[in-house]
Amino acid sequence: MSHNGRVARELSVAATSRRERRGPWRPGPFDRSVAELEELLEGEPPYRLTQLLDGLRRRSAWVTELTELPRALRDRLAEPCAPGLTPLERRSADRGATLKWVFATSDGARVETVLMAYPRRTTVCVSTQAGCAMGCPFCATGQGGFVRHLTSGEILEQVAWARRERPVTHVVMMGMGEPLANYGRTVSALRRLHQELGISARRLTVSTVGIVPGIRRLAAEDLPVNLAVSLHAANDALRDRLVPINRRWPLSALAEACAEWTARTRRRLSLEWAVIAGVNDRPSDAQELARFAHPLRAHVNLIPLNETPGFRPTAPGLAERFAALLAPLGVNATVRETRGRQIAAACGQLAGQPTG
Ligand code: SF4
């Protein structure tokens, strides 16, 4: 689809949302096509477009900050090119290495974005939807319900906000929402992150709870991104409870789609497993996980569960003990470092509400 076609479709979705929602939606700078920006620059020399695109895409500067543009032009562009997201809160933890924003979209929905700086990489975790319809019981986003899909421009703008703090090397779509339930805008954002913001596709990760048709479609795209499947249970009875979408696409269908994805992309699959005491950390759980992960040659990320309403956090050492059960079964597992618990920025804690 052409850029104009994509934006037109996204705007029509936003218009639908507008009818259902409180305030009017207006496009942010990343929702505007190059043709639209050209129109806004009517009467200006052609190099002004290059300056504007360079400022937005390479430097993540807002138009009012582009001092290379004449004052009168900045004033003219200030409103039509204003950011689409307004930060309601910006909090930091881990001595500034973790930052979390709560943003309001132009029509009043709430989304959260988390930046995590490590010695050799900086990852930003973006939201692809405001809220989420998947209803995973241990996740604060799921408990809040679905509000609307984000446009690809809104997804890109979250990365732009993060890049204003630090150079971003990796982007993970693991924030609020299920990326593959917002398939077209997610894929558009992945392409644009590469083409417009210059982030290699190999450094982009899509996380899904197991939308089987979406995994198959993604496998057929020419997009060498990473895929992380939030598994959390490897028997259907338990997974039906922890990940309700499993009732629609059970483990057998998920395993087939994952196998297709690895065969077509030749990329390593990750399985995410939030360790919950007495629920999915027993030797039998390790054996079931090994039976699922082995044929896919998948890597397992063990996530200490964070505190959300109704769920207590994983006790220290529990994830490591579960990893020790997996090792003799030949499963490669990493216990993920938990970031930003104290500012409700960690996995499963994004509720779309300021916490300060
Ligand atoms: S874990 Fe992910 S898919 Fe499940 S409710 Fe939370 S945001 Fe949605």
Boltz pocket constraint, residues with backbone or C-beta under 6 A from the ligand:
constraints:
  - pocket:
      binder: B
      contacts: [[A, 131], [A, 132], [A, 133], [A, 134], [A, 135], [A, 136], [A, 139], [A, 140], [A, 141], [A, 142], [A, 143], [A, 175], [A, 176], [A, 177], [A, 178], [A, 209], [A, 348]]
      max_distance: 6.0
